[in-house]
Amino acid sequence: MDVSLFDFDLPEERIALRPADPRDAARLLVVHGDGRLEHRHVRDLPEYLTAGDALVVNDTRVIAARLKGQRLRTAGPAGIELLLHRRLGPDHYSALARPARKLLPGDALVFGALKAQVLARGEAGEVEVQFASSGAVLDAAIAAEGEIPLPPYIAGKRPADARDAGDYQTIFADQAGSVAAPTAGLHFTPDLLARLAEKGVTQESVTLHVGLGTFLPVSAEDTAAHRMHAEQAQLTEAMAARLNETHAKGRRVCAVGTTSLRTLESAATPDGVLKPFAGETDIFITPGYQFRAVDMLLTNFHLPRSTLFMLVAAFAGLETMRAAYAEAIAQGYRFYSYGDACLLIRPQ
């Protein structure tokens, strides 16, 4: 498909720089299967779910993946910044470096008390680095020396601060490994979860460690030429069985965020049965895709020409989502990671 079909104009002032407070006070645009739109708030979500429905969240945790330090050589130190985006082993990471073109294999890097060495340099600023520590010790050092990597459309307008350390983690965050938050989960509060539980809505967790590729605009002119970055995902056997039972009973599965949806769709067989899944997924969902595992999707408002906007267009229809986004912009909805949400309901 022509990527220009997924383009739209977004005023700069629609980009949210802070989340709603409380989180579930964010606005919610409900997009029904027939294209009808409703203006609500995230706290109203229980009204759209019934007893026996399952809410599936992503329990990944954002790591302090941005490291600022020095490259050491005999000619003298030079400033360097790494953005860790994929763990390759207990002490190995793939990272984006800035500046990258002067880095060479063997270069020593220092980030406070954290030491590393460049093993290889690839294209587009990507490097492979090996740290002097590994495992849990390395995790603790990264947490101490790094900072939360806010998306560029926020970081370009203000620096990260102490508030972001909490604001940019979901209430479900448990499994460390993401470089970006699964942003739909940012809208949940203990009160909202309690009201969903009281209604009989079950909650399940999958894990997908969000990488850099998820949020990048597509540079190709045709979707067929785009390749997704692979990301680590997991759905346990017990959770797959419970979600299969949900569908067997005629109830619905609501994915919280595109990462949860992509995990479920990666784990689903062609006939819609969920199987345990643990590994990499590079599933790229565009209009024409036949959804197998998800009936409802709660998600934020996404970038023009992004794989995420393509996914929601596949879920609810391209023209429906173009109309929904136009309405959201006209009504002053807040976009991107800290912005408002929409609830997409597929026809039964």
C-alpha positions in Angstrom: 0.0 0.0 0.0 1.1 3.6 -0.6 2.5 4.9 2.6 1.1 8.4 1.9 -2.4 7.0 2.6 -1.4 7.0 6.3 -0.3 10.6 6.4 -2.1 13.4 8.1 -1.4 16.9 9.4 -1.0 17.3 13.1 -0.6 20.7 14.8 2.5 20.9 17.1 0.3 22.0 20.0 -1.5 18.6 20.0 1.6 16.8 21.2 1.3 16.1 24.9 4.4 16.9 27.0 2.9 15.6 30.3 0.3 12.9 31.1 -3.1 13.6 32.4 -3.5 13.7 36.2 -4.9 11.5 37.4 -4.0 9.2 34.5 -7.5 7.9 33.9 -8.7 11.5 33.4 -7.3 11.3 29.9 -9.9 11.7 27.1 -11.1 8.6 25.3 -12.4 8.6 21.8 -14.6 5.5 21.3 -14.6 4.2 17.8 -17.5 1.7 17.2 -17.5 -0.9 14.5 -20.0 1.1 12.4 -17.7 4.2 12.5 -19.8 6.0 15.2 -17.7 8.1 17.5 -18.2 8.9 21.2 -16.2 11.4 23.3 -15.5 9.9 26.8 -12.7 9.6 29.3 -10.5 6.6 30.1 -12.2 6.2 33.5 -15.3 5.3 31.5 -13.7 2.1 30.1 -15.7 -0.3 32.4 -18.9 0.8 30.6 -17.6 -0.8 27.4 -16.6 -4.2 28.9 -18.7 -6.9 30.5 -18.2 -9.7 33.0 -16.0 -12.4 31.5 -14.2 -10.1 29.1 -10.4 -10.1 29.4 -8.1 -7.1 29.5 -4.6 -7.9 28.2 -1.8 -5.6 29.3 2.0 -5.5 28.6 4.0 -5.8 31.8 7.3 -4.6 30.3 9.4 -2.0 32.2 11.3 0.8 30.6 15.0 0.8 31.4 17.2 3.8 31.8 18.5 3.1 28.4 20.1 6.5 27.6 23.8 6.6 28.7 26.0 9.7 28.5 29.7 9.4 28.9 33.1 9.5 27.2 35.0 7.6 24.6 38.6 7.0 25.8 41.6 7.1 23.4 45.2 8.2 23.7 44.3 11.5 21.9 42.0 12.3 24.8 38.4 11.7 25.8 35.4 12.7 23.7 31.7 12.9 24.6 29.5 9.9 23.6 25.9 9.0 24.1 24.4 5.5 23.8 20.8 4.5 23.5 20.5 0.8 24.4 17.8 -0.8 22.4 18.3 -4.6 22.3 20.0 -7.0 24.7 22.2 -9.5 23.0 23.5 -11.4 26.0 24.2 -11.0 29.8 26.8 -8.3 29.0 26.1 -7.3 25.4 23.8 -4.7 23.9 23.0 -3.3 20.5 22.8 0.5 20.8 22.5 3.6 18.8 25.6 5.8 19.3 25.9 9.6 18.9 28.3 10.5 17.4 28.8 7.1 15.8 31.0 7.6 12.8 34.2 8.0 14.9 33.6 4.9 17.0 35.9 2.0 16.2 35.9 -1.6 17.4 38.0 -1.8 20.6 37.2 1.7 21.7 36.7 2.0 25.5 33.6 3.8 26.8 33.0 5.1 30.3 29.6 6.1 31.7 30.3 7.1 35.3 31.1 3.8 37.1 30.0 1.8 34.1 32.6 0.6 31.6 32.1 -0.8 28.1 34.0 -1.7 24.9 32.8 -1.3 21.3 32.8 -4.7 19.6 31.4 -3.7 16.2 29.9 -0.7 14.3 27.0 -1.1 11.9 25.0 1.2 9.7 22.9 4.2 10.7 24.7 4.7 14.0 24.2 1.2 15.4 27.0 -0.3 17.5 27.5 -3.5 19.5 29.0 -3.0 23.0 30.2 -5.3 25.7 30.0 -4.1 29.3 32.5 -4.9 32.0 29.7 -6.3 34.2 26.8 -8.5 33.4 23.4 -9.8 34.5 21.8 -8.2 37.5 25.0 -6.2 38.3 24.8 -4.6 34.9 21.1 -3.9 35.2 21.7 -2.1 38.5 24.6 -0.1 36.9 22.5 1.0 33.9 19.7 2.0 36.3 22.1 4.1 38.3 24.0 5.8 35.4 21.3 6.0 32.7 18.2 8.0 32.2 14.7 7.3 30.8 14.8 7.8 27.1 11.8 10.0 26.3 10.5 9.9 22.7 12.1 12.6 20.5 8.9 14.5 20.0 8.9 15.1 23.8 12.7 15.2 24.4 13.0 17.8 21.6 10.7 20.2 23.5 11.9 19.6 27.1 14.6 17.6 29.0 13.7 14.5 30.9 13.2 15.1 34.6 12.5 13.3 37.9 8.7 13.2 37.1 9.3 11.2 34.0 10.9 8.3 35.9 7.4 7.6 37.3 5.2 9.1 34.5 6.8 7.0 31.8 6.2 3.6 33.5 2.9 1.9 33.5 1.2 0.6 36.6 1.8 -2.9 35.2 5.6 -2.5 34.7 7.5 -5.5 36.0 9.8 -7.1 33.4 12.7 -4.8 32.6 13.7 -4.5 28.9 11.9 -1.7 27.0 13.4 1.5 25.6 9.9 3.0 25.3 6.7 2.6 27.3 3.7 0.7 26.1 1.8 3.9 26.2 -1.8 2.7 26.4 -1.0 1.2 29.8 0.0 4.7 31.1 -3.7 5.5 31.5 -4.5 3.0 34.2 -4.9 3.8 37.9 -5.6 1.5 40.9 -9.1 2.8 41.1 -9.8 2.0 37.4 -8.4 -1.5 37.8 -10.6 -2.0 40.9 -13.7 -1.0 39.1 -12.9 -3.3 36.1 -12.4 -6.2 38.6 -15.7 -5.4 40.3 -17.4 -5.7 37.0 -15.9 -9.2 36.4 -13.3 -8.2 33.8 -10.3 -10.4 34.1 -6.7 -9.1 33.6 -3.9 -11.0 31.9 -0.3 -9.9 31.2 1.9 -10.5 28.2 5.5 -9.2 27.8 6.8 -7.4 24.7 10.0 -5.4 25.2 9.4 -2.3 23.1 12.3 -1.4 20.7 13.1 1.7 18.7 11.5 0.5 15.4 7.9 0.5 16.8 7.6 4.2 16.8 9.7 5.2 13.7 7.9 6.7 10.7 8.0 4.4 7.6 10.6 5.8 5.2 9.6 3.5 2.3 7.1 4.6 -0.3 5.2 1.3 -0.1 4.4 -0.7 3.0 5.7 -3.9 1.2 9.2 -2.5 1.3 9.2 -1.8 5.1 10.7 -4.2 7.5 9.9 -4.2 11.2 12.6 -4.4 13.9 12.3 -7.7 15.8 11.2 -7.4 19.5 11.2 -10.0 22.3 7.7 -11.1 23.3 6.2 -13.8 25.6 2.8 -15.3 26.2 2.7 -18.1 28.8 0.9 -21.4 28.3 -1.5 -20.6 31.2 -2.4 -17.2 29.9 -3.0 -18.6 26.4 -5.3 -21.2 27.8 -7.3 -18.7 29.8 -7.7 -16.3 26.8 -8.8 -19.2 24.6 -11.4 -20.0 27.3 -12.6 -16.4 27.2 -13.3 -16.7 23.5 -14.8 -20.1 23.9 -17.4 -18.6 26.3 -18.3 -15.9 23.8 -16.5 -13.1 25.6 -14.1 -10.5 24.2 -10.4 -9.9 24.5 -9.4 -6.3 24.8 -5.7 -5.5 24.1 -4.2 -2.6 26.0 -1.9 -1.1 23.4 -0.5 -2.2 20.1 2.3 -4.1 21.8 -0.2 -6.4 23.6 -2.1 -6.9 20.3 1.1 -7.7 18.4 2.1 -10.3 21.0 -1.4 -12.0 20.9 -1.5 -12.0 17.1 2.0 -13.4 16.9 0.9 -16.2 19.2 -2.3 -17.0 17.4 -2.8 -19.8 14.9 -4.7 -19.1 11.6 -8.0 -20.4 13.3 -7.6 -18.0 16.2 -6.3 -20.4 18.9 -3.6 -18.9 21.1 -0.4 -20.9 21.7 2.4 -20.2 24.1 4.9 -17.8 22.6 8.5 -16.9 23.6 10.8 -15.3 21.1 11.1 -12.5 18.6 8.3 -11.0 16.6 8.5 -8.7 13.7 4.8 -8.9 12.8 3.8 -5.9 10.6 0.0 -5.3 10.5 -1.5 -3.3 7.7 -5.0 -3.0 6.2 -6.1 -6.4 4.9 -4.7 -8.3 7.8 -7.2 -10.8 9.3 -7.2 -10.4 13.1 -7.4 -13.7 15.0 -7.1 -13.0 18.7 -8.2 -9.5 19.6 -11.7 -8.0 19.6 -11.1 -4.5 21.2 -8.0 -2.3 21.3 -7.2 0.6 23.7 -4.5 2.7 22.2 -3.0 6.2 22.1 -3.0 8.5 19.0 -0.1 7.7 16.8 2.4 9.4 14.4 1.5 10.0 10.8 3.0 7.3 8.5 3.9 5.1 11.4 3.4 1.3 11.6 1.2 2.0 14.6 -1.3 4.1 12.6 -1.2 1.4 9.9 -2.1 -1.1 12.6 -5.1 0.8 13.9 -6.2 1.4 10.3 -6.1 -2.3 9.8 -8.1 -2.9 13.0 -10.9 -0.4 12.4 -10.6 0.6 8.8 -8.5 3.2 7.1 -11.2 5.7 6.3 -12.8 5.2 9.8 -9.5 6.0 11.5 -8.7 8.9 9.2 -12.1 10.4 10.2 -11.5 9.5 13.9 -8.1 11.3 13.9 -9.5 14.3 12.1 -12.2 14.5 14.8 -9.7 14.1 17.6 -7.5 16.9 16.2 -10.5 19.2 15.7 -11.7 18.5 19.3 -8.3 19.2 20.9 -7.3 15.6 21.8 -3.7 15.2 23.0 -1.4 13.0 20.9 1.4 10.5 21.3 3.0 8.9 24.4 1.6 11.2 27.1 -1.6 12.0 25.2 -5.2 10.8 25.2 -6.5 7.4 24.0 -9.0 5.8 21.7 -11.0 2.6 22.1 -11.5 0.6 18.9 -14.4 -1.9 19.0 -14.6 -4.4 16.2 -18.0 -5.7 15.1 -18.9 -9.0 16.7 
